[in-house]
Amino acid sequence: MNPKFVQCEFCKTEIPTGSCKLATYKTEIDGKEYIFCCVQCAQRYKQKKKRK
Ligand SMILES: [Zn+2]
């Protein structure tokens, strides 16, 4: 019985999947799906990607 964990792409927080899907924030960047712990992490990650 291994609970699945995903990591926030930005802050690397471990997010348990399965129990509550609302705890994660999914978004697509360049056609690829990324999972974050919250909207703010997603936005920051996008900004980080844009700046080179
Ligand atoms: Zn995060």
mmCIF file of the protein (N, C-alpha, C, O) and its ligand, coordinates in Angstrom:
data_MODEL
# 
_entry.id   MODEL 
# 
loop_
_entity.id 
_entity.type 
_entity.pdbx_number_of_molecules 
1 polymer     1 
2 non-polymer 1 
# 
_entity_poly.entity_id                      1 
_entity_poly.type                           'polypeptide(L)' 
_entity_poly.nstd_linkage                   no 
_entity_poly.nstd_monomer                   no 
_entity_poly.pdbx_seq_one_letter_code       MNPKFVQCEFCKTEIPTGSCKLATYKTEIDGKEYIFCCVQCAQRYKQKKKRK 
_entity_poly.pdbx_seq_one_letter_code_can   MNPKFVQCEFCKTEIPTGSCKLATYKTEIDGKEYIFCCVQCAQRYKQKKKRK 
_entity_poly.pdbx_strand_id                 A 
# 
loop_
_entity_poly_seq.entity_id 
_entity_poly_seq.num 
_entity_poly_seq.mon_id 
_entity_poly_seq.hetero 
1 1  MET n 
1 2  ASN n 
1 3  PRO n 
1 4  LYS n 
1 5  PHE n 
1 6  VAL n 
1 7  GLN n 
1 8  CYS n 
1 9  GLU n 
1 10 PHE n 
1 11 CYS n 
1 12 LYS n 
1 13 THR n 
1 14 GLU n 
1 15 ILE n 
1 16 PRO n 
1 17 THR n 
1 18 GLY n 
1 19 SER n 
1 20 CYS n 
1 21 LYS n 
1 22 LEU n 
1 23 ALA n 
1 24 THR n 
1 25 TYR n 
1 26 LYS n 
1 27 THR n 
1 28 GLU n 
1 29 ILE n 
1 30 ASP n 
1 31 GLY n 
1 32 LYS n 
1 33 GLU n 
1 34 TYR n 
1 35 ILE n 
1 36 PHE n 
1 37 CYS n 
1 38 CYS n 
1 39 VAL n 
1 40 GLN n 
1 41 CYS n 
1 42 ALA n 
1 43 GLN n 
1 44 ARG n 
1 45 TYR n 
1 46 LYS n 
1 47 GLN n 
1 48 LYS n 
1 49 LYS n 
1 50 LYS n 
1 51 ARG n 
1 52 LYS n 
# 
loop_
_struct_asym.id 
_struct_asym.entity_id 
A 1 
B 2 
# 
loop_
_chem_comp.id 
_chem_comp.type 
_chem_comp.mon_nstd_flag 
ALA 'L-peptide linking' y 
ARG 'L-peptide linking' y 
ASN 'L-peptide linking' y 
ASP 'L-peptide linking' y 
CYS 'L-peptide linking' y 
GLN 'L-peptide linking' y 
GLU 'L-peptide linking' y 
GLY 'peptide linking'   y 
ILE 'L-peptide linking' y 
LEU 'L-peptide linking' y 
LYS 'L-peptide linking' y 
MET 'L-peptide linking' y 
PHE 'L-peptide linking' y 
PRO 'L-peptide linking' y 
SER 'L-peptide linking' y 
THR 'L-peptide linking' y 
TYR 'L-peptide linking' y 
VAL 'L-peptide linking' y 
ZN  non-polymer         . 
# 
_pdbx_entity_nonpoly.entity_id   2 
_pdbx_entity_nonpoly.name        ? 
_pdbx_entity_nonpoly.comp_id     ZN 
# 
_pdbx_nonpoly_scheme.asym_id         B 
_pdbx_nonpoly_scheme.entity_id       2 
_pdbx_nonpoly_scheme.mon_id          ZN 
_pdbx_nonpoly_scheme.ndb_seq_num     1 
_pdbx_nonpoly_scheme.pdb_seq_num     101 
_pdbx_nonpoly_scheme.auth_seq_num    101 
_pdbx_nonpoly_scheme.pdb_mon_id      ZN 
_pdbx_nonpoly_scheme.auth_mon_id     ZN 
_pdbx_nonpoly_scheme.pdb_strand_id   A 
_pdbx_nonpoly_scheme.pdb_ins_code    . 
# 
loop_
_atom_site.group_PDB 
_atom_site.id 
_atom_site.type_symbol 
_atom_site.label_atom_id 
_atom_site.label_alt_id 
_atom_site.label_comp_id 
_atom_site.label_asym_id 
_atom_site.label_entity_id 
_atom_site.label_seq_id 
_atom_site.pdbx_PDB_ins_code 
_atom_site.Cartn_x 
_atom_site.Cartn_y 
_atom_site.Cartn_z 
_atom_site.occupancy 
_atom_site.B_iso_or_equiv 
_atom_site.pdbx_formal_charge 
_atom_site.auth_seq_id 
_atom_site.auth_comp_id 
_atom_site.auth_asym_id 
_atom_site.auth_atom_id 
_atom_site.pdbx_PDB_model_num 
ATOM   1   N  N  . MET A 1 1  ? 0.842  -1.207 0.000   1.00 0.00 ? 1   MET A N  1 
ATOM   2   C  CA . MET A 1 1  ? 0.000  0.000  0.000   1.00 0.00 ? 1   MET A CA 1 
ATOM   3   C  C  . MET A 1 1  ? 0.873  1.250  0.000   1.00 0.00 ? 1   MET A C  1 
ATOM   4   O  O  . MET A 1 1  ? 1.229  1.775  1.055   1.00 0.00 ? 1   MET A O  1 
ATOM   5   N  N  . ASN A 1 2  ? 1.193  1.694  -1.137  1.00 0.00 ? 2   ASN A N  1 
ATOM   6   C  CA . ASN A 1 2  ? 2.005  2.895  -1.253  1.00 0.00 ? 2   ASN A CA 1 
ATOM   7   C  C  . ASN A 1 2  ? 1.150  4.066  -1.690  1.00 0.00 ? 2   ASN A C  1 
ATOM   8   O  O  . ASN A 1 2  ? 0.666  4.100  -2.822  1.00 0.00 ? 2   ASN A O  1 
ATOM   9   N  N  . PRO A 1 3  ? 0.965  5.014  -0.810  1.00 0.00 ? 3   PRO A N  1 
ATOM   10  C  CA . PRO A 1 3  ? 0.252  6.211  -1.270  1.00 0.00 ? 3   PRO A CA 1 
ATOM   11  C  C  . PRO A 1 3  ? 1.103  6.935  -2.290  1.00 0.00 ? 3   PRO A C  1 
ATOM   12  O  O  . PRO A 1 3  ? 2.316  7.065  -2.126  1.00 0.00 ? 3   PRO A O  1 
ATOM   13  N  N  . LYS A 1 4  ? 0.476  7.394  -3.319  1.00 0.00 ? 4   LYS A N  1 
ATOM   14  C  CA . LYS A 1 4  ? 1.227  8.079  -4.364  1.00 0.00 ? 4   LYS A CA 1 
ATOM   15  C  C  . LYS A 1 4  ? 1.522  9.513  -3.961  1.00 0.00 ? 4   LYS A C  1 
ATOM   16  O  O  . LYS A 1 4  ? 0.687  10.233 -3.414  1.00 0.00 ? 4   LYS A O  1 
ATOM   17  N  N  . PHE A 1 5  ? 2.743  9.879  -4.259  1.00 0.00 ? 5   PHE A N  1 
ATOM   18  C  CA . PHE A 1 5  ? 3.111  11.266 -4.011  1.00 0.00 ? 5   PHE A CA 1 
ATOM   19  C  C  . PHE A 1 5  ? 3.615  11.899 -5.296  1.00 0.00 ? 5   PHE A C  1 
ATOM   20  O  O  . PHE A 1 5  ? 4.308  11.267 -6.093  1.00 0.00 ? 5   PHE A O  1 
ATOM   21  N  N  . VAL A 1 6  ? 3.261  13.121 -5.472  1.00 0.00 ? 6   VAL A N  1 
ATOM   22  C  CA . VAL A 1 6  ? 3.865  13.881 -6.555  1.00 0.00 ? 6   VAL A CA 1 
ATOM   23  C  C  . VAL A 1 6  ? 4.585  15.060 -5.929  1.00 0.00 ? 6   VAL A C  1 
ATOM   24  O  O  . VAL A 1 6  ? 4.267  15.490 -4.820  1.00 0.00 ? 6   VAL A O  1 
ATOM   25  N  N  . GLN A 1 7  ? 5.551  15.569 -6.654  1.00 0.00 ? 7   GLN A N  1 
ATOM   26  C  CA . GLN A 1 7  ? 6.294  16.702 -6.120  1.00 0.00 ? 7   GLN A CA 1 
ATOM   27  C  C  . GLN A 1 7  ? 5.910  17.962 -6.858  1.00 0.00 ? 7   GLN A C  1 
ATOM   28  O  O  . GLN A 1 7  ? 5.771  17.971 -8.082  1.00 0.00 ? 7   GLN A O  1 
ATOM   29  N  N  . CYS A 1 8  ? 5.743  19.010 -6.105  1.00 0.00 ? 8   CYS A N  1 
ATOM   30  C  CA . CYS A 1 8  ? 5.531  20.315 -6.705  1.00 0.00 ? 8   CYS A CA 1 
ATOM   31  C  C  . CYS A 1 8  ? 6.745  20.668 -7.562  1.00 0.00 ? 8   CYS A C  1 
ATOM   32  O  O  . CYS A 1 8  ? 7.883  20.588 -7.099  1.00 0.00 ? 8   CYS A O  1 
ATOM   33  N  N  . GLU A 1 9  ? 6.499  21.053 -8.793  1.00 0.00 ? 9   GLU A N  1 
ATOM   34  C  CA . GLU A 1 9  ? 7.600  21.337 -9.714  1.00 0.00 ? 9   GLU A CA 1 
ATOM   35  C  C  . GLU A 1 9  ? 8.424  22.531 -9.257  1.00 0.00 ? 9   GLU A C  1 
ATOM   36  O  O  . GLU A 1 9  ? 9.580  22.686 -9.650  1.00 0.00 ? 9   GLU A O  1 
ATOM   37  N  N  . PHE A 1 10 ? 7.832  23.357 -8.441  1.00 0.00 ? 10  PHE A N  1 
ATOM   38  C  CA . PHE A 1 10 ? 8.521  24.584 -8.038  1.00 0.00 ? 10  PHE A CA 1 
ATOM   39  C  C  . PHE A 1 10 ? 9.225  24.428 -6.701  1.00 0.00 ? 10  PHE A C  1 
ATOM   40  O  O  . PHE A 1 10 ? 10.436 24.635 -6.622  1.00 0.00 ? 10  PHE A O  1 
ATOM   41  N  N  . CYS A 1 11 ? 8.514  24.076 -5.668  1.00 0.00 ? 11  CYS A N  1 
ATOM   42  C  CA . CYS A 1 11 ? 9.115  24.052 -4.329  1.00 0.00 ? 11  CYS A CA 1 
ATOM   43  C  C  . CYS A 1 11 ? 9.406  22.646 -3.831  1.00 0.00 ? 11  CYS A C  1 
ATOM   44  O  O  . CYS A 1 11 ? 9.928  22.460 -2.732  1.00 0.00 ? 11  CYS A O  1 
ATOM   45  N  N  . LYS A 1 12 ? 9.058  21.643 -4.662  1.00 0.00 ? 12  LYS A N  1 
ATOM   46  C  CA . LYS A 1 12 ? 9.368  20.237 -4.357  1.00 0.00 ? 12  LYS A CA 1 
ATOM   47  C  C  . LYS A 1 12 ? 8.642  19.702 -3.129  1.00 0.00 ? 12  LYS A C  1 
ATOM   48  O  O  . LYS A 1 12 ? 9.056  18.706 -2.536  1.00 0.00 ? 12  LYS A O  1 
ATOM   49  N  N  . THR A 1 13 ? 7.569  20.364 -2.760  1.00 0.00 ? 13  THR A N  1 
ATOM   50  C  CA . THR A 1 13 ? 6.746  19.839 -1.684  1.00 0.00 ? 13  THR A CA 1 
ATOM   51  C  C  . THR A 1 13 ? 6.079  18.552 -2.145  1.00 0.00 ? 13  THR A C  1 
ATOM   52  O  O  . THR A 1 13 ? 5.611  18.448 -3.279  1.00 0.00 ? 13  THR A O  1 
ATOM   53  N  N  . GLU A 1 14 ? 6.045  17.583 -1.255  1.00 0.00 ? 14  GLU A N  1 
ATOM   54  C  CA . GLU A 1 14 ? 5.387  16.335 -1.617  1.00 0.00 ? 14  GLU A CA 1 
ATOM   55  C  C  . GLU A 1 14 ? 3.893  16.458 -1.402  1.00 0.00 ? 14  GLU A C  1 
ATOM   56  O  O  . GLU A 1 14 ? 3.422  16.859 -0.338  1.00 0.00 ? 14  GLU A O  1 
ATOM   57  N  N  . ILE A 1 15 ? 3.163  16.099 -2.451  1.00 0.00 ? 15  ILE A N  1 
ATOM   58  C  CA . ILE A 1 15 ? 1.716  16.223 -2.394  1.00 0.00 ? 15  ILE A CA 1 
ATOM   59  C  C  . ILE A 1 15 ? 1.116  14.830 -2.543  1.00 0.00 ? 15  ILE A C  1 
ATOM   60  O  O  . ILE A 1 15 ? 1.357  14.162 -3.548  1.00 0.00 ? 15  ILE A O  1 
ATOM   61  N  N  . PRO A 1 16 ? 0.347  14.384 -1.569  1.00 0.00 ? 16  PRO A N  1 
ATOM   62  C  CA . PRO A 1 16 ? -0.307 13.099 -1.718  1.00 0.00 ? 16  PRO A CA 1 
ATOM   63  C  C  . PRO A 1 16 ? -1.437 13.177 -2.728  1.00 0.00 ? 16  PRO A C  1 
ATOM   64  O  O  . PRO A 1 16 ? -2.313 14.037 -2.635  1.00 0.00 ? 16  PRO A O  1 
ATOM   65  N  N  . THR A 1 17 ? -1.408 12.281 -3.683  1.00 0.00 ? 17  THR A N  1 
ATOM   66  C  CA . THR A 1 17 ? -2.514 12.241 -4.645  1.00 0.00 ? 17  THR A CA 1 
ATOM   67  C  C  . THR A 1 17 ? -3.511 11.196 -4.172  1.00 0.00 ? 17  THR A C  1 
ATOM   68  O  O  . THR A 1 17 ? -3.193 10.367 -3.320  1.00 0.00 ? 17  THR A O  1 
ATOM   69  N  N  . GLY A 1 18 ? -4.674 11.234 -4.708  1.00 0.00 ? 18  GLY A N  1 
ATOM   70  C  CA . GLY A 1 18 ? -5.640 10.208 -4.358  1.00 0.00 ? 18  GLY A CA 1 
ATOM   71  C  C  . GLY A 1 18 ? -6.566 10.635 -3.252  1.00 0.00 ? 18  GLY A C  1 
ATOM   72  O  O  . GLY A 1 18 ? -7.780 10.464 -3.361  1.00 0.00 ? 18  GLY A O  1 
ATOM   73  N  N  . SER A 1 19 ? -6.013 11.196 -2.174  1.00 0.00 ? 19  SER A N  1 
ATOM   74  C  CA . SER A 1 19 ? -6.881 11.568 -1.065  1.00 0.00 ? 19  SER A CA 1 
ATOM   75  C  C  . SER A 1 19 ? -7.706 12.795 -1.424  1.00 0.00 ? 19  SER A C  1 
ATOM   76  O  O  . SER A 1 19 ? -8.932 12.796 -1.316  1.00 0.00 ? 19  SER A O  1 
ATOM   77  N  N  . CYS A 1 20 ? -7.018 13.820 -1.846  1.00 0.00 ? 20  CYS A N  1 
ATOM   78  C  CA . CYS A 1 20 ? -7.744 15.048 -2.173  1.00 0.00 ? 20  CYS A CA 1 
ATOM   79  C  C  . CYS A 1 20 ? -7.117 15.704 -3.393  1.00 0.00 ? 20  CYS A C  1 
ATOM   80  O  O  . CYS A 1 20 ? -6.044 16.302 -3.301  1.00 0.00 ? 20  CYS A O  1 
ATOM   81  N  N  . LYS A 1 21 ? -7.766 15.596 -4.501  1.00 0.00 ? 21  LYS A N  1 
ATOM   82  C  CA . LYS A 1 21 ? -7.201 16.133 -5.733  1.00 0.00 ? 21  LYS A CA 1 
ATOM   83  C  C  . LYS A 1 21 ? -7.186 17.656 -5.734  1.00 0.00 ? 21  LYS A C  1 
ATOM   84  O  O  . LYS A 1 21 ? -6.446 18.282 -6.492  1.00 0.00 ? 21  LYS A O  1 
ATOM   85  N  N  . LEU A 1 22 ? -7.990 18.225 -4.899  1.00 0.00 ? 22  LEU A N  1 
ATOM   86  C  CA . LEU A 1 22 ? -8.051 19.685 -4.868  1.00 0.00 ? 22  LEU A CA 1 
ATOM   87  C  C  . LEU A 1 22 ? -6.805 20.277 -4.211  1.00 0.00 ? 22  LEU A C  1 
ATOM   88  O  O  . LEU A 1 22 ? -6.559 21.481 -4.286  1.00 0.00 ? 22  LEU A O  1 
ATOM   89  N  N  . ALA A 1 23 ? -6.037 19.422 -3.576  1.00 0.00 ? 23  ALA A N  1 
ATOM   90  C  CA . ALA A 1 23 ? -4.828 19.915 -2.908  1.00 0.00 ? 23  ALA A CA 1 
ATOM   91  C  C  . ALA A 1 23 ? -3.724 20.248 -3.902  1.00 0.00 ? 23  ALA A C  1 
ATOM   92  O  O  . ALA A 1 23 ? -2.743 20.911 -3.564  1.00 0.00 ? 23  ALA A O  1 
ATOM   93  N  N  . THR A 1 24 ? -3.898 19.779 -5.129  1.00 0.00 ? 24  THR A N  1 
ATOM   94  C  CA . THR A 1 24 ? -2.862 20.047 -6.120  1.00 0.00 ? 24  THR A CA 1 
ATOM   95  C  C  . THR A 1 24 ? -3.380 21.009 -7.172  1.00 0.00 ? 24  THR A C  1 
ATOM   96  O  O  . THR A 1 24 ? -4.584 21.176 -7.365  1.00 0.00 ? 24  THR A O  1 
ATOM   97  N  N  . TYR A 1 25 ? -2.455 21.617 -7.825  1.00 0.00 ? 25  TYR A N  1 
ATOM   98  C  CA . TYR A 1 25 ? -2.807 22.515 -8.914  1.00 0.00 ? 25  TYR A CA 1 
ATOM   99  C  C  . TYR A 1 25 ? -2.101 22.055 -10.184 1.00 0.00 ? 25  TYR A C  1 
ATOM   100 O  O  . TYR A 1 25 ? -0.873 22.018 -10.255 1.00 0.00 ? 25  TYR A O  1 
ATOM   101 N  N  . LYS A 1 26 ? -2.889 21.714 -11.162 1.00 0.00 ? 26  LYS A N  1 
ATOM   102 C  CA . LYS A 1 26 ? -2.311 21.229 -12.416 1.00 0.00 ? 26  LYS A CA 1 
ATOM   103 C  C  . LYS A 1 26 ? -2.410 22.289 -13.485 1.00 0.00 ? 26  LYS A C  1 
ATOM   104 O  O  . LYS A 1 26 ? -3.409 23.001 -13.585 1.00 0.00 ? 26  LYS A O  1 
ATOM   105 N  N  . THR A 1 27 ? -1.381 22.387 -14.270 1.00 0.00 ? 27  THR A N  1 
ATOM   106 C  CA . THR A 1 27 ? -1.445 23.309 -15.385 1.00 0.00 ? 27  THR A CA 1 
ATOM   107 C  C  . THR A 1 27 ? -0.586 22.787 -16.526 1.00 0.00 ? 27  THR A C  1 
ATOM   108 O  O  . THR A 1 27 ? 0.328  21.985 -16.330 1.00 0.00 ? 27  THR A O  1 
ATOM   109 N  N  . GLU A 1 28 ? -0.896 23.254 -17.695 1.00 0.00 ? 28  GLU A N  1 
ATOM   110 C  CA . GLU A 1 28 ? -0.108 22.834 -18.853 1.00 0.00 ? 28  GLU A CA 1 
ATOM   111 C  C  . GLU A 1 28 ? 0.815  23.954 -19.279 1.00 0.00 ? 28  GLU A C  1 
ATOM   112 O  O  . GLU A 1 28 ? 0.391  25.097 -19.454 1.00 0.00 ? 28  GLU A O  1 
ATOM   113 N  N  . ILE A 1 29 ? 2.085  23.612 -19.445 1.00 0.00 ? 29  ILE A N  1 
ATOM   114 C  CA . ILE A 1 29 ? 3.058  24.574 -19.942 1.00 0.00 ? 29  ILE A CA 1 
ATOM   115 C  C  . ILE A 1 29 ? 3.721  23.957 -21.165 1.00 0.00 ? 29  ILE A C  1 
ATOM   116 O  O  . ILE A 1 29 ? 4.330  22.890 -21.085 1.00 0.00 ? 29  ILE A O  1 
ATOM   117 N  N  . ASP A 1 30 ? 3.599  24.626 -22.271 1.00 0.00 ? 30  ASP A N  1 
ATOM   118 C  CA . ASP A 1 30 ? 4.157  24.114 -23.528 1.00 0.00 ? 30  ASP A CA 1 
ATOM   119 C  C  . ASP A 1 30 ? 3.656  22.705 -23.834 1.00 0.00 ? 30  ASP A C  1 
ATOM   120 O  O  . ASP A 1 30 ? 4.412  21.861 -24.315 1.00 0.00 ? 30  ASP A O  1 
ATOM   121 N  N  . GLY A 1 31 ? 2.399  22.462 -23.557 1.00 0.00 ? 31  GLY A N  1 
ATOM   122 C  CA . GLY A 1 31 ? 1.798  21.183 -23.907 1.00 0.00 ? 31  GLY A CA 1 
ATOM   123 C  C  . GLY A 1 31 ? 2.107  20.054 -22.941 1.00 0.00 ? 31  GLY A C  1 
ATOM   124 O  O  . GLY A 1 31 ? 1.668  18.923 -23.150 1.00 0.00 ? 31  GLY A O  1 
ATOM   125 N  N  . LYS A 1 32 ? 2.860  20.346 -21.883 1.00 0.00 ? 32  LYS A N  1 
ATOM   126 C  CA . LYS A 1 32 ? 3.177  19.323 -20.897 1.00 0.00 ? 32  LYS A CA 1 
ATOM   127 C  C  . LYS A 1 32 ? 2.483  19.641 -19.585 1.00 0.00 ? 32  LYS A C  1 
ATOM   128 O  O  . LYS A 1 32 ? 2.367  20.806 -19.201 1.00 0.00 ? 32  LYS A O  1 
ATOM   129 N  N  . GLU A 1 33 ? 2.022  18.602 -18.896 1.00 0.00 ? 33  GLU A N  1 
ATOM   130 C  CA . GLU A 1 33 ? 1.307  18.830 -17.657 1.00 0.00 ? 33  GLU A CA 1 
ATOM   131 C  C  . GLU A 1 33 ? 2.254  18.870 -16.477 1.00 0.00 ? 33  GLU A C  1 
ATOM   132 O  O  . GLU A 1 33 ? 3.096  17.992 -16.297 1.00 0.00 ? 33  GLU A O  1 
ATOM   133 N  N  . TYR A 1 34 ? 2.096  19.901 -15.687 1.00 0.00 ? 34  TYR A N  1 
ATOM   134 C  CA . TYR A 1 34 ? 2.908  20.046 -14.483 1.00 0.00 ? 34  TYR A CA 1 
ATOM   135 C  C  . TYR A 1 34 ? 1.989  20.102 -13.280 1.00 0.00 ? 34  TYR A C  1 
ATOM   136 O  O  . TYR A 1 34 ? 0.853  20.569 -13.361 1.00 0.00 ? 34  TYR A O  1 
ATOM   137 N  N  . ILE A 1 35 ? 2.504  19.615 -12.163 1.00 0.00 ? 35  ILE A N  1 
ATOM   138 C  CA . ILE A 1 35 ? 1.710  19.615 -10.932 1.00 0.00 ? 35  ILE A CA 1 
ATOM   139 C  C  . ILE A 1 35 ? 2.397  20.487 -9.896  1.00 0.00 ? 35  ILE A C  1 
ATOM   140 O  O  . ILE A 1 35 ? 3.607  20.403 -9.683  1.00 0.00 ? 35  ILE A O  1 
ATOM   141 N  N  . PHE A 1 36 ? 1.606  21.310 -9.271  1.00 0.00 ? 36  PHE A N  1 
ATOM   142 C  CA . PHE A 1 36 ? 2.128  22.202 -8.237  1.00 0.00 ? 36  PHE A CA 1 
ATOM   143 C  C  . PHE A 1 36 ? 1.280  22.066 -6.985  1.00 0.00 ? 36  PHE A C  1 
ATOM   144 O  O  . PHE A 1 36 ? 0.177  21.521 -7.024  1.00 0.00 ? 36  PHE A O  1 
ATOM   145 N  N  . CYS A 1 37 ? 1.807  22.568 -5.873  1.00 0.00 ? 37  CYS A N  1 
ATOM   146 C  CA . CYS A 1 37 ? 1.048  22.481 -4.626  1.00 0.00 ? 37  CYS A CA 1 
ATOM   147 C  C  . CYS A 1 37 ? 0.015  23.596 -4.556  1.00 0.00 ? 37  CYS A C  1 
ATOM   148 O  O  . CYS A 1 37 ? -0.969 23.495 -3.823  1.00 0.00 ? 37  CYS A O  1 
ATOM   149 N  N  . CYS A 1 38 ? 0.244  24.663 -5.325  1.00 0.00 ? 38  CYS A N  1 
ATOM   150 C  CA . CYS A 1 38 ? -0.696 25.759 -5.276  1.00 0.00 ? 38  CYS A CA 1 
ATOM   151 C  C  . CYS A 1 38 ? -0.545 26.630 -6.524  1.00 0.00 ? 38  CYS A C  1 
ATOM   152 O  O  . CYS A 1 38 ? 0.408  26.473 -7.287  1.00 0.00 ? 38  CYS A O  1 
ATOM   153 N  N  . VAL A 1 39 ? -1.462 27.521 -6.719  1.00 0.00 ? 39  VAL A N  1 
ATOM   154 C  CA . VAL A 1 39 ? -1.448 28.375 -7.897  1.00 0.00 ? 39  VAL A CA 1 
ATOM   155 C  C  . VAL A 1 39 ? -0.214 29.264 -7.926  1.00 0.00 ? 39  VAL A C  1 
ATOM   156 O  O  . VAL A 1 39 ? 0.354  29.519 -8.988  1.00 0.00 ? 39  VAL A O  1 
ATOM   157 N  N  . GLN A 1 40 ? 0.189  29.726 -6.768  1.00 0.00 ? 40  GLN A N  1 
ATOM   158 C  CA . GLN A 1 40 ? 1.336  30.632 -6.712  1.00 0.00 ? 40  GLN A CA 1 
ATOM   159 C  C  . GLN A 1 40 ? 2.607  29.958 -7.207  1.00 0.00 ? 40  GLN A C  1 
ATOM   160 O  O  . GLN A 1 40 ? 3.409  30.575 -7.908  1.00 0.00 ? 40  GLN A O  1 
ATOM   161 N  N  . CYS A 1 41 ? 2.789  28.697 -6.843  1.00 0.00 ? 41  CYS A N  1 
ATOM   162 C  CA . CYS A 1 41 ? 3.958  27.972 -7.317  1.00 0.00 ? 41  CYS A CA 1 
ATOM   163 C  C  . CYS A 1 41 ? 3.910  27.849 -8.836  1.00 0.00 ? 41  CYS A C  1 
ATOM   164 O  O  . CYS A 1 41 ? 4.934  27.988 -9.504  1.00 0.00 ? 41  CYS A O  1 
ATOM   165 N  N  . ALA A 1 42 ? 2.755  27.595 -9.370  1.00 0.00 ? 42  ALA A N  1 
ATOM   166 C  CA . ALA A 1 42 ? 2.619  27.461 -10.819 1.00 0.00 ? 42  ALA A CA 1 
ATOM   167 C  C  . ALA A 1 42 ? 2.986  28.761 -11.518 1.00 0.00 ? 42  ALA A C  1 
ATOM   168 O  O  . ALA A 1 42 ? 3.692  28.759 -12.527 1.00 0.00 ? 42  ALA A O  1 
ATOM   169 N  N  . GLN A 1 43 ? 2.511  29.847 -10.983 1.00 0.00 ? 43  GLN A N  1 
ATOM   170 C  CA . GLN A 1 43 ? 2.796  31.145 -11.596 1.00 0.00 ? 43  GLN A CA 1 
ATOM   171 C  C  . GLN A 1 43 ? 4.278  31.486 -11.499 1.00 0.00 ? 43  GLN A C  1 
ATOM   172 O  O  . GLN A 1 43 ? 4.871  32.014 -12.439 1.00 0.00 ? 43  GLN A O  1 
ATOM   173 N  N  . ARG A 1 44 ? 4.854  31.180 -10.368 1.00 0.00 ? 44  ARG A N  1 
ATOM   174 C  CA . ARG A 1 44 ? 6.280  31.462 -10.205 1.00 0.00 ? 44  ARG A CA 1 
ATOM   175 C  C  . ARG A 1 44 ? 7.120  30.597 -11.136 1.00 0.00 ? 44  ARG A C  1 
ATOM   176 O  O  . ARG A 1 44 ? 8.115  31.051 -11.700 1.00 0.00 ? 44  ARG A O  1 
ATOM   177 N  N  . TYR A 1 45 ? 6.707  29.353 -11.285 1.00 0.00 ? 45  TYR A N  1 
ATOM   178 C  CA . TYR A 1 45 ? 7.439  28.456 -12.165 1.00 0.00 ? 45  TYR A CA 1 
ATOM   179 C  C  . TYR A 1 45 ? 7.368  28.949 -13.602 1.00 0.00 ? 45  TYR A C  1 
ATOM   180 O  O  . TYR A 1 45 ? 8.359  28.895 -14.331 1.00 0.00 ? 45  TYR A O  1 
ATOM   181 N  N  . LYS A 1 46 ? 6.212  29.423 -14.005 1.00 0.00 ? 46  LYS A N  1 
ATOM   182 C  CA . LYS A 1 46 ? 6.041  29.949 -15.361 1.00 0.00 ? 46  LYS A CA 1 
ATOM   183 C  C  . LYS A 1 46 ? 6.933  31.171 -15.572 1.00 0.00 ? 46  LYS A C  1 
ATOM   184 O  O  . LYS A 1 46 ? 7.572  31.312 -16.615 1.00 0.00 ? 46  LYS A O  1 
ATOM   185 N  N  . GLN A 1 47 ? 6.970  32.028 -14.599 1.00 0.00 ? 47  GLN A N  1 
ATOM   186 C  CA . GLN A 1 47 ? 7.798  33.226 -14.708 1.00 0.00 ? 47  GLN A CA 1 
ATOM   187 C  C  . GLN A 1 47 ? 9.271  32.871 -14.782 1.00 0.00 ? 47  GLN A C  1 
ATOM   188 O  O  . GLN A 1 47 ? 10.042 33.485 -15.519 1.00 0.00 ? 47  GLN A O  1 
ATOM   189 N  N  . LYS A 1 48 ? 9.639  31.879 -14.010 1.00 0.00 ? 48  LYS A N  1 
ATOM   190 C  CA . LYS A 1 48 ? 11.024 31.431 -13.989 1.00 0.00 ? 48  LYS A CA 1 
ATOM   191 C  C  . LYS A 1 48 ? 11.416 30.856 -15.349 1.00 0.00 ? 48  LYS A C  1 
ATOM   192 O  O  . LYS A 1 48 ? 12.541 31.036 -15.816 1.00 0.00 ? 48  LYS A O  1 
ATOM   193 N  N  . LYS A 1 49 ? 10.484 30.174 -15.958 1.00 0.00 ? 49  LYS A N  1 
ATOM   194 C  CA . LYS A 1 49 ? 10.775 29.569 -17.260 1.00 0.00 ? 49  LYS A CA 1 
ATOM   195 C  C  . LYS A 1 49 ? 10.932 30.630 -18.349 1.00 0.00 ? 49  LYS A C  1 
ATOM   196 O  O  . LYS A 1 49 ? 11.747 30.497 -19.262 1.00 0.00 ? 49  LYS A O  1 
ATOM   197 N  N  . LYS A 1 50 ? 10.136 31.675 -18.227 1.00 0.00 ? 50  LYS A N  1 
ATOM   198 C  CA . LYS A 1 50 ? 10.167 32.719 -19.244 1.00 0.00 ? 50  LYS A CA 1 
ATOM   199 C  C  . LYS A 1 50 ? 11.482 33.480 -19.215 1.00 0.00 ? 50  LYS A C  1 
ATOM   200 O  O  . LYS A 1 50 ? 12.075 33.764 -20.255 1.00 0.00 ? 50  LYS A O  1 
ATOM   201 N  N  . ARG A 1 51 ? 11.931 33.807 -17.996 1.00 0.00 ? 51  ARG A N  1 
ATOM   202 C  CA . ARG A 1 51 ? 13.205 34.528 -17.886 1.00 0.00 ? 51  ARG A CA 1 
ATOM   203 C  C  . ARG A 1 51 ? 14.346 33.576 -18.148 1.00 0.00 ? 51  ARG A C  1 
ATOM   204 O  O  . ARG A 1 51 ? 14.410 32.498 -17.558 1.00 0.00 ? 51  ARG A O  1 
ATOM   205 N  N  . LYS A 1 52 ? 15.209 33.951 -18.992 1.00 0.00 ? 52  LYS A N  1 
ATOM   206 C  CA . LYS A 1 52 ? 16.329 33.043 -19.244 1.00 0.00 ? 52  LYS A CA 1 
ATOM   207 C  C  . LYS A 1 52 ? 17.613 33.628 -18.687 1.00 0.00 ? 52  LYS A C  1 
ATOM   208 O  O  . LYS A 1 52 ? 18.672 33.011 -18.799 1.00 0.00 ? 52  LYS A O  1 
HETATM 209 ZN ZN . ZN  B 2 .  ? 4.878  24.455 -4.410  1.00 0.00 2 101 ZN  A ZN 1 
# 
